[in-house]
Amino acid sequence: MQFERWYQAIAQRRSRRRFDGRALPGEDREQLTAACAAFRPFPDARVVLVDHSADLVLKGAVGTYGKIKGARAFLALVGNMESSRVQESAGYTGEGIVLEATALGLDTCWVAGLFRPDVAARLAGVQPQERVLAVVPVGRAQQDWSFEERLMTGFGRVHKRKPLTELVKETREDQLPDWARTAVEAARLAPSAVNRQPWRFRFATETITVSEDNAKLTHAISKRLDCGIAMLHVEAGAMHAGVSGRWEFLQSPDVGRFVRIQ
């Protein structure tokens, strides 16, 4: 797990929707394929790099930010639907590969709603008990940002995110130890469906718990998938601060607890 490499990529990653239409260079394709094979932290989720145009699986306009165009490859997040923790496992695993793509200088955009899961499943080669939970177009974005992209990301300069005072519960921001603050700051920058940021964090001695903000489902996309993405960022931030740990999966509305081991 390339946590320091991925931690550095967190601040660089932006969602892009206009790609240059070029195929992935062979070296990038090989490195991403190898990363998908190597990064399998949970048995119920995997990522497949599909070397086909993302236009095959996307449905017209995506959300309120316009169409995604020109990506000649995509990542398929495949989950075993017999698992009760499949959404968070897929989010965590997928974000690791997204940050690896960012570290390679590639651009991405999470799509968990408006795509054709049957087409994605056929191209990714899923098993009967599996389903494609999200797709991530990947490639190199056009140099010019579209208006929708600039609007969503503060004109390409900043991540538009809620303050920590809204995200961290039961503990004041100034009471967090340095490693926990670094971890939740990293998680604060995680992508989520329509930028809803549904995660909340609770700190206790040597632990950080990631929870859903509430039970209300928005845009028919699992909040636990988004929280899985945030979990990857929590761990990358903790590792950057010199703290390693393990995850415990929890029941709703909690999602996972990071337990410090050193």
DOLOTOR-436745 format. One record per residue (C-alpha): residue number from 1; x, y, z. Coordinates in pm, 1 decimal. Layout:
rec n:NUM&x:X&y:Y&z:Z
...
//
This chain:
rec n:1&x:0.0&y:0.0&z:0.0
rec n:2&x:157.7&y:323.1&z:-122.9
rec n:3&x:20.1&y:542.4&z:154.0
rec n:4&x:279.0&y:820.3&z:144.1
rec n:5&x:255.2&y:837.3&z:-234.1
rec n:6&x:-123.2&y:845.4&z:-207.1
rec n:7&x:-121.7&y:1102.3&z:73.2
rec n:8&x:71.9&y:1340.8&z:-150.4
rec n:9&x:-184.1&y:1278.2&z:-428.0
rec n:10&x:-482.5&y:1373.6&z:-208.1
rec n:11&x:-428.3&y:1748.5&z:-244.7
rec n:12&x:-360.3&y:1713.4&z:-618.5
rec n:13&x:-670.4&y:1512.7&z:-710.7
rec n:14&x:-958.6&y:1697.8&z:-876.1
rec n:15&x:-1265.1&y:1554.2&z:-1047.5
rec n:16&x:-1234.1&y:1613.3&z:-1423.1
rec n:17&x:-1505.2&y:1558.7&z:-1685.6
rec n:18&x:-1342.2&y:1653.4&z:-2014.1
rec n:19&x:-1066.5&y:1419.4&z:-2130.1
rec n:20&x:-835.5&y:1456.1&z:-2431.0
rec n:21&x:-962.2&y:1143.3&z:-2609.4
rec n:22&x:-624.2&y:971.4&z:-2614.7
rec n:23&x:-562.6&y:612.3&z:-2508.9
rec n:24&x:-372.1&y:551.7&z:-2186.9
rec n:25&x:2.3&y:531.3&z:-2250.4
rec n:26&x:126.7&y:174.2&z:-2223.1
rec n:27&x:339.2&y:235.1&z:-1913.2
rec n:28&x:51.2&y:401.0&z:-1726.2
rec n:29&x:-183.6&y:119.1&z:-1825.3
rec n:30&x:63.3&y:-141.1&z:-1701.9
rec n:31&x:119.2&y:36.2&z:-1369.3
rec n:32&x:-252.4&y:80.9&z:-1305.0
rec n:33&x:-322.9&y:-282.7&z:-1395.3
rec n:34&x:-49.6&y:-392.5&z:-1155.1
rec n:35&x:-187.8&y:-167.7&z:-881.1
rec n:36&x:-537.5&y:-314.9&z:-926.1
rec n:37&x:-394.3&y:-664.6&z:-889.1
rec n:38&x:-177.5&y:-578.5&z:-588.2
rec n:39&x:-418.3&y:-365.4&z:-384.6
rec n:40&x:-681.8&y:-611.3&z:-259.0
rec n:41&x:-710.4&y:-522.2&z:112.5
rec n:42&x:-1055.0&y:-684.2&z:146.9
rec n:43&x:-1176.9&y:-1005.9&z:-15.5
rec n:44&x:-1515.6&y:-863.1&z:-114.4
rec n:45&x:-1398.1&y:-581.1&z:-343.4
rec n:46&x:-1164.7&y:-538.0&z:-637.1
rec n:47&x:-1087.3&y:-285.4&z:-909.6
rec n:48&x:-1056.5&y:-368.1&z:-1279.0
rec n:49&x:-895.8&y:-136.5&z:-1534.2
rec n:50&x:-1114.6&y:-157.0&z:-1846.0
rec n:51&x:-937.0&y:-48.1&z:-2163.1
rec n:52&x:-1251.8&y:70.6&z:-2342.0
rec n:53&x:-1409.7&y:412.0&z:-2387.1
rec n:54&x:-1596.9&y:523.3&z:-2076.4
rec n:55&x:-1867.1&y:654.8&z:-2312.7
rec n:56&x:-1982.4&y:292.5&z:-2340.7
rec n:57&x:-2098.7&y:288.2&z:-1979.1
rec n:58&x:-2197.1&y:647.4&z:-1903.9
rec n:59&x:-2554.9&y:768.3&z:-1940.0
rec n:60&x:-2565.0&y:1112.4&z:-2096.1
rec n:61&x:-2548.1&y:1391.1&z:-1840.0
rec n:62&x:-2381.3&y:1291.4&z:-1515.3
rec n:63&x:-2531.2&y:1465.2&z:-1214.6
rec n:64&x:-2558.6&y:1843.0&z:-1226.5
rec n:65&x:-2206.2&y:1899.8&z:-1352.4
rec n:66&x:-2244.9&y:1798.5&z:-1717.1
rec n:67&x:-2131.1&y:1511.1&z:-1932.6
rec n:68&x:-1807.7&y:1320.5&z:-1900.7
rec n:69&x:-1643.1&y:1299.1&z:-2241.8
rec n:70&x:-1331.3&y:1162.3&z:-2402.2
rec n:71&x:-1201.3&y:909.0&z:-2146.9
rec n:72&x:-1065.9&y:605.6&z:-2331.5
rec n:73&x:-1046.5&y:383.9&z:-2020.6
rec n:74&x:-1220.7&y:345.7&z:-1687.4
rec n:75&x:-1186.6&y:171.5&z:-1353.7
rec n:76&x:-1469.8&y:-64.2&z:-1256.7
rec n:77&x:-1526.6&y:-106.2&z:-881.8
rec n:78&x:-1648.5&y:-461.2&z:-840.8
rec n:79&x:-1809.1&y:-582.9&z:-518.4
rec n:80&x:-1928.2&y:-919.7&z:-390.9
rec n:81&x:-2292.3&y:-852.2&z:-304.9
rec n:82&x:-2301.2&y:-1140.2&z:-56.1
rec n:83&x:-2092.0&y:-924.3&z:180.3
rec n:84&x:-2258.3&y:-684.0&z:424.5
rec n:85&x:-1960.1&y:-447.7&z:405.5
rec n:86&x:-1924.3&y:-442.5&z:27.2
rec n:87&x:-1992.2&y:-70.6&z:-20.4
rec n:88&x:-1727.4&y:56.3&z:219.4
rec n:89&x:-1478.3&y:-206.3&z:100.8
rec n:90&x:-1529.3&y:-97.1&z:-260.3
rec n:91&x:-1496.7&y:272.5&z:-176.0
rec n:92&x:-1175.4&y:216.8&z:18.9
rec n:93&x:-1020.9&y:-5.3&z:-247.6
rec n:94&x:-1127.4&y:213.2&z:-537.6
rec n:95&x:-989.3&y:531.0&z:-384.4
rec n:96&x:-649.1&y:368.7&z:-344.0
rec n:97&x:-637.2&y:309.2&z:-719.2
rec n:98&x:-775.2&y:658.0&z:-792.5
rec n:99&x:-493.1&y:813.2&z:-589.4
rec n:100&x:-242.5&y:588.4&z:-765.0
rec n:101&x:-376.6&y:720.1&z:-1097.1
rec n:102&x:-337.7&y:1075.8&z:-963.6
rec n:103&x:20.6&y:1000.7&z:-861.3
rec n:104&x:85.8&y:884.4&z:-1219.5
rec n:105&x:-34.1&y:1221.2&z:-1348.4
rec n:106&x:-372.6&y:1093.6&z:-1467.9
rec n:107&x:-715.1&y:1248.5&z:-1412.1
rec n:108&x:-1029.5&y:1078.1&z:-1282.2
rec n:109&x:-1393.3&y:1128.6&z:-1188.6
rec n:110&x:-1598.2&y:901.7&z:-961.0
rec n:111&x:-1937.5&y:797.1&z:-1104.5
rec n:112&x:-2157.6&y:587.4&z:-875.8
rec n:113&x:-2499.9&y:672.0&z:-1014.2
rec n:114&x:-2564.9&y:734.1&z:-1381.3
rec n:115&x:-2381.8&y:456.4&z:-1560.1
rec n:116&x:-2481.4&y:130.5&z:-1729.5
rec n:117&x:-2394.9&y:-141.8&z:-1476.2
rec n:118&x:-2477.6&y:-425.0&z:-1717.5
rec n:119&x:-2233.4&y:-293.5&z:-1978.8
rec n:120&x:-1969.4&y:-223.7&z:-1714.8
rec n:121&x:-2013.0&y:-574.0&z:-1571.9
rec n:122&x:-1968.6&y:-734.8&z:-1914.5
rec n:123&x:-1653.6&y:-535.3&z:-1991.0
rec n:124&x:-1505.1&y:-593.3&z:-1643.5
rec n:125&x:-1580.1&y:-968.1&z:-1640.3
rec n:126&x:-1772.5&y:-992.3&z:-1313.0
rec n:127&x:-1881.3&y:-1312.3&z:-1140.7
rec n:128&x:-2250.6&y:-1400.4&z:-1076.5
rec n:129&x:-2239.4&y:-1278.9&z:-714.4
rec n:130&x:-2059.7&y:-955.7&z:-808.4
rec n:131&x:-2180.4&y:-615.8&z:-923.2
rec n:132&x:-2009.2&y:-302.3&z:-1052.1
rec n:133&x:-2082.5&y:-40.6&z:-784.1
rec n:134&x:-1910.1&y:255.2&z:-948.4
rec n:135&x:-1695.7&y:345.7&z:-1244.6
rec n:136&x:-1410.8&y:596.0&z:-1266.0
rec n:137&x:-1317.2&y:735.9&z:-1608.9
rec n:138&x:-940.3&y:773.0&z:-1624.1
rec n:139&x:-704.2&y:947.1&z:-1863.6
rec n:140&x:-557.8&y:1289.4&z:-1918.3
rec n:141&x:-796.9&y:1582.1&z:-1897.6
rec n:142&x:-815.5&y:1860.4&z:-2151.2
rec n:143&x:-595.8&y:2153.5&z:-2059.0
rec n:144&x:-888.2&y:2395.8&z:-2036.3
rec n:145&x:-1137.1&y:2342.6&z:-1755.0
rec n:146&x:-1505.0&y:2339.9&z:-1845.6
rec n:147&x:-1730.5&y:2589.7&z:-1666.9
rec n:148&x:-1891.2&y:2305.7&z:-1466.2
rec n:149&x:-1550.4&y:2176.9&z:-1354.5
rec n:150&x:-1434.3&y:2522.3&z:-1249.2
rec n:151&x:-1756.6&y:2590.7&z:-1063.6
rec n:152&x:-1738.0&y:2262.4&z:-872.4
rec n:153&x:-1375.5&y:2300.9&z:-763.8
rec n:154&x:-1352.6&y:2672.5&z:-693.8
rec n:155&x:-1232.6&y:2735.6&z:-1049.2
rec n:156&x:-982.5&y:2453.7&z:-1028.1
rec n:157&x:-793.7&y:2590.4&z:-732.1
rec n:158&x:-944.8&y:2450.7&z:-413.6
rec n:159&x:-1146.5&y:2163.3&z:-271.0
rec n:160&x:-1487.6&y:2291.8&z:-159.1
rec n:161&x:-1528.3&y:2113.4&z:173.3
rec n:162&x:-1714.0&y:2145.7&z:502.4
rec n:163&x:-1510.4&y:2272.7&z:801.0
rec n:164&x:-1374.4&y:2025.2&z:1054.6
rec n:165&x:-1597.7&y:2178.1&z:1320.6
rec n:166&x:-1896.0&y:2034.7&z:1131.4
rec n:167&x:-1736.5&y:1697.5&z:1058.7
rec n:168&x:-1572.1&y:1605.2&z:1390.2
rec n:169&x:-1821.0&y:1515.3&z:1663.1
rec n:170&x:-1779.2&y:1507.5&z:2042.5
rec n:171&x:-1423.8&y:1645.4&z:2034.4
rec n:172&x:-1308.0&y:1999.7&z:1973.8
rec n:173&x:-1072.3&y:2045.8&z:1682.5
rec n:174&x:-796.9&y:2177.4&z:1910.8
rec n:175&x:-822.1&y:1863.8&z:2127.9
rec n:176&x:-726.5&y:1625.6&z:1848.8
rec n:177&x:-373.0&y:1485.3&z:1867.3
rec n:178&x:-156.4&y:1574.7&z:1570.6
rec n:179&x:-189.1&y:1236.4&z:1400.2
rec n:180&x:-569.8&y:1234.7&z:1427.1
rec n:181&x:-596.8&y:1588.6&z:1296.8
rec n:182&x:-379.5&y:1499.4&z:997.5
rec n:183&x:-597.6&y:1193.8&z:935.9
rec n:184&x:-931.5&y:1375.9&z:942.1
rec n:185&x:-793.6&y:1668.3&z:740.3
rec n:186&x:-700.2&y:1416.3&z:472.6
rec n:187&x:-1045.0&y:1256.9&z:495.3
rec n:188&x:-1208.8&y:1598.1&z:464.6
rec n:189&x:-1067.3&y:1619.9&z:110.0
rec n:190&x:-1216.9&y:1288.5&z:-1.8
rec n:191&x:-1451.7&y:1290.4&z:-304.2
rec n:192&x:-1818.2&y:1197.6&z:-261.5
rec n:193&x:-2136.1&y:1179.0&z:-468.2
rec n:194&x:-2247.4&y:1533.5&z:-562.4
rec n:195&x:-1991.5&y:1652.1&z:-304.8
rec n:196&x:-2237.4&y:1568.7&z:-23.7
rec n:197&x:-1956.7&y:1478.6&z:222.9
rec n:198&x:-2171.9&y:1236.2&z:426.5
rec n:199&x:-1898.7&y:1130.6&z:669.3
rec n:200&x:-1863.4&y:1228.1&z:1030.8
rec n:201&x:-1569.2&y:1149.2&z:1260.3
rec n:202&x:-1545.7&y:1066.9&z:1630.8
rec n:203&x:-1216.0&y:1051.3&z:1811.5
rec n:204&x:-1151.2&y:843.9&z:2120.9
rec n:205&x:-825.4&y:728.4&z:2274.2
rec n:206&x:-623.2&y:582.8&z:1985.9
rec n:207&x:-925.5&y:546.6&z:1752.0
rec n:208&x:-1114.1&y:736.0&z:1480.9
rec n:209&x:-1467.6&y:623.0&z:1394.9
rec n:210&x:-1615.7&y:706.0&z:1053.5
rec n:211&x:-1997.6&y:733.1&z:1045.5
rec n:212&x:-2272.8&y:832.8&z:805.1
rec n:213&x:-2416.5&y:1179.5&z:869.4
rec n:214&x:-2774.6&y:1046.2&z:870.7
rec n:215&x:-2987.9&y:765.8&z:731.8
rec n:216&x:-3131.7&y:968.3&z:444.6
rec n:217&x:-3027.9&y:831.0&z:105.2
rec n:218&x:-2952.5&y:1092.5&z:-159.6
rec n:219&x:-2919.0&y:1030.1&z:-532.5
rec n:220&x:-2967.7&y:654.0&z:-474.2
rec n:221&x:-2596.8&y:615.3&z:-400.9
rec n:222&x:-2472.2&y:441.7&z:-87.3
rec n:223&x:-2321.9&y:675.9&z:168.4
rec n:224&x:-2117.5&y:382.6&z:292.2
rec n:225&x:-1934.2&y:384.1&z:-42.1
rec n:226&x:-1841.9&y:748.4&z:16.9
rec n:227&x:-1739.4&y:668.3&z:374.6
rec n:228&x:-1513.9&y:390.6&z:244.8
rec n:229&x:-1335.4&y:651.5&z:33.8
rec n:230&x:-1291.9&y:867.5&z:344.1
rec n:231&x:-1154.9&y:567.1&z:534.9
rec n:232&x:-871.3&y:533.8&z:283.6
rec n:233&x:-790.4&y:902.3&z:334.4
rec n:234&x:-798.1&y:861.1&z:714.0
rec n:235&x:-542.0&y:584.2&z:696.1
rec n:236&x:-321.3&y:767.2&z:445.5
rec n:237&x:-319.2&y:1072.9&z:673.6
rec n:238&x:-245.1&y:865.7&z:982.5
rec n:239&x:40.2&y:684.9&z:807.1
rec n:240&x:183.5&y:1018.2&z:692.3
rec n:241&x:183.2&y:1122.5&z:1059.0
rec n:242&x:369.7&y:804.0&z:1154.6
rec n:243&x:71.6&y:608.2&z:1289.0
rec n:244&x:-37.9&y:271.5&z:1155.1
rec n:245&x:-355.5&y:90.4&z:1245.2
rec n:246&x:-627.1&y:-153.8&z:1147.0
rec n:247&x:-994.1&y:-119.5&z:1054.6
rec n:248&x:-1295.2&y:-261.7&z:1234.4
rec n:249&x:-1619.9&y:-265.3&z:1032.6
rec n:250&x:-1926.1&y:-142.6&z:1221.5
rec n:251&x:-2303.7&y:-139.7&z:1197.8
rec n:252&x:-2498.8&y:159.1&z:1061.6
rec n:253&x:-2485.2&y:449.9&z:1114.1
rec n:254&x:-2120.6&y:380.1&z:1199.6
rec n:255&x:-1908.7&y:245.3&z:914.7
rec n:256&x:-1556.0&y:173.9&z:1035.1
rec n:257&x:-1318.4&y:236.1&z:1325.3
rec n:258&x:-949.1&y:296.7&z:1271.4
rec n:259&x:-760.4&y:151.1&z:1569.4
rec n:260&x:-405.9&y:271.0&z:1625.3
rec n:261&x:-153.3&y:-10.8&z:1666.0
rec n:262&x:167.0&y:195.3&z:1680.0
//
